[in-house]
Amino acid sequence: MSKVALPPKRKNKKTSGAKGFDDEVAGILRHRGQVVVVDTDSDYLYIGKLLGVSGSFITLEEADVHDRRESASMNEKYVLESKKYGVRSNRREVHIRFQRIVSYSLLEDVIDY
């Protein structure tokens, strides 16, 4: 019986779930102390100063929690107004579940049009 040579095992380049989450947290935390815009998969848009991340939540302070259903203005127009006139905070602190976040950006990176 002859031996069959098996191909070498390939290393899995995928990051584990925990490692991927740690990378996301590190990416977000580099903006600590800056005003961010957080889009979620819900009807809410958040604008506030990034305070930190704990567990499965991101925390903003002096935040504006905006219910998109209660405004006739489009999201981008609302964000542009917040950039131009300042954040109209209605929460001292708000915790947003990581699973609900679709995207985030710095308010200063919002492009005026």
Order of alpha helices (4+ residues) and beta strands (2+ residues): alpha-beta-beta-beta-alpha-beta-beta
